[in-house]
Amino acid sequence: MAALYSTAASLPPRHSSASPLSWSASIAVSRIPPPPRLALPQRPPAPSSRQQSLVVCAAWTRRSRGEAEQRPNRKSWKQRTDMYMRPFLLNVFFSKRFVHAKVMHRGTSKVIAVATTNAKDLRLTLPSLVDDNACRTIGRLIAERSMDADVFAMAYEPKKNERIEGKLGIVIDTIKEHGIIFVD
């Protein structure tokens, strides 16, 4: 082993032109021998093409029911893309005393247009704040304010067991009559 790493014979000679005050004289000469080459472990032979194709096929299969049950909160494709396909949503609320309606952007939750019979100008001009005439007024205001905000299409999602009839039907029909397209 000593013959392989002789210290005096393997070291390069120092340059005699370097003075002890030069920067090259401050660099220490390494007397540590280089490490011996490490032997890398041999790789196992590559699997046959049949085994490789099975792995590829398994990677592209859909999730099993067991995997879906482990992650129950994952949204479906429709739930994930619906807010981009139908971004503006109409929300209508009827209380005993007033009618409220607003158009919201689903992605940003920004309110685009609002109309309510509780507003001061409508409270003073309408004889009743909850009748069919008030619903027509709210529908007309929502349509005008949506068009001012460059929104010409919106969606309405009825709640479970909710029918589009009566006052709600009047609001939606009035919005349609004033040029807003409803997307299903």
Solvent accessible surface area in square Angstrom, and as a share of the most:
residue,aa,sasa,rsa
1,M,169,0.75
2,A,88,0.68
3,A,97,0.75
4,L,136,0.68
5,Y,72,0.27
6,S,49,0.31
7,T,87,0.51
8,A,95,0.73
9,A,90,0.70
10,S,83,0.54
11,L,44,0.22
12,P,95,0.60
13,P,122,0.77
14,R,157,0.57
15,H,149,0.66
16,S,116,0.75
17,S,107,0.69
18,A,39,0.30
19,S,57,0.37
20,P,124,0.78
21,L,171,0.85
22,S,38,0.25
23,W,200,0.70
24,S,50,0.32
25,A,27,0.21
26,S,92,0.59
27,I,101,0.51
28,A,88,0.69
29,V,65,0.37
30,S,76,0.49
31,R,164,0.60
32,I,146,0.74
33,P,68,0.43
34,P,97,0.61
35,P,117,0.73
36,P,92,0.58
37,R,237,0.87
38,L,157,0.78
39,A,101,0.79
40,L,151,0.75
41,P,118,0.74
42,Q,169,0.75
43,R,221,0.81
44,P,111,0.70
45,P,126,0.79
46,A,86,0.67
47,P,74,0.47
48,S,67,0.43
49,S,90,0.58
50,R,183,0.67
51,Q,100,0.45
52,Q,92,0.41
53,S,56,0.36
54,L,107,0.53
55,V,104,0.60
56,V,86,0.49
57,C,83,0.50
58,A,68,0.53
59,A,77,0.60
60,W,210,0.74
61,T,95,0.55
62,R,194,0.71
63,R,82,0.30
64,S,61,0.39
65,R,188,0.69
66,G,39,0.38
67,E,83,0.37
68,A,42,0.33
69,E,133,0.60
70,Q,144,0.64
71,R,137,0.50
72,P,102,0.64
73,N,140,0.72
74,R,111,0.41
75,K,124,0.52
76,S,59,0.38
77,W,178,0.63
78,K,139,0.59
79,Q,114,0.51
80,R,100,0.37
81,T,30,0.18
82,D,23,0.12
83,M,69,0.31
84,Y,155,0.59
85,M,143,0.64
86,R,34,0.12
87,P,41,0.26
88,F,43,0.18
89,L,46,0.23
90,L,4,0.02
91,N,64,0.33
92,V,11,0.06
93,F,121,0.50
94,F,69,0.29
95,S,42,0.27
96,K,195,0.82
97,R,170,0.62
98,F,29,0.12
99,V,1,0.00
100,H,58,0.26
101,A,4,0.03
102,K,65,0.28
103,V,0,0.00
104,M,51,0.23
105,H,46,0.20
106,R,49,0.18
107,G,40,0.39
108,T,98,0.57
109,S,71,0.46
110,K,133,0.56
111,V,65,0.37
112,I,42,0.21
113,A,4,0.03
114,V,74,0.42
115,A,1,0.01
116,T,29,0.17
117,T,0,0.00
118,N,59,0.30
119,A,38,0.30
120,K,145,0.61
121,D,87,0.45
122,L,19,0.09
123,R,116,0.42
124,L,138,0.69
125,T,102,0.59
126,L,25,0.12
127,P,123,0.78
128,S,40,0.26
129,L,37,0.18
130,V,40,0.23
131,D,52,0.27
132,D,63,0.33
133,N,73,0.37
134,A,0,0.00
135,C,0,0.00
136,R,120,0.44
137,T,14,0.08
138,I,0,0.00
139,G,0,0.00
140,R,89,0.33
141,L,22,0.11
142,I,0,0.00
143,A,0,0.00
144,E,74,0.33
145,R,97,0.35
146,S,0,0.00
147,M,62,0.28
148,D,122,0.63
149,A,47,0.36
150,D,112,0.58
151,V,6,0.04
152,F,104,0.43
153,A,40,0.31
154,M,3,0.01
155,A,0,0.00
156,Y,27,0.10
157,E,81,0.36
158,P,63,0.40
159,K,137,0.58
160,K,184,0.78
161,N,146,0.75
162,E,60,0.27
163,R,181,0.66
164,I,90,0.46
165,E,104,0.47
166,G,53,0.51
167,K,80,0.34
168,L,11,0.05
169,G,9,0.09
170,I,36,0.18
171,V,0,0.00
172,I,7,0.04
173,D,74,0.39
174,T,10,0.06
175,I,0,0.00
176,K,101,0.43
177,E,137,0.62
178,H,72,0.32
179,G,42,0.41
180,I,5,0.03
181,I,114,0.58
182,F,36,0.15
183,V,58,0.33
184,D,156,0.81
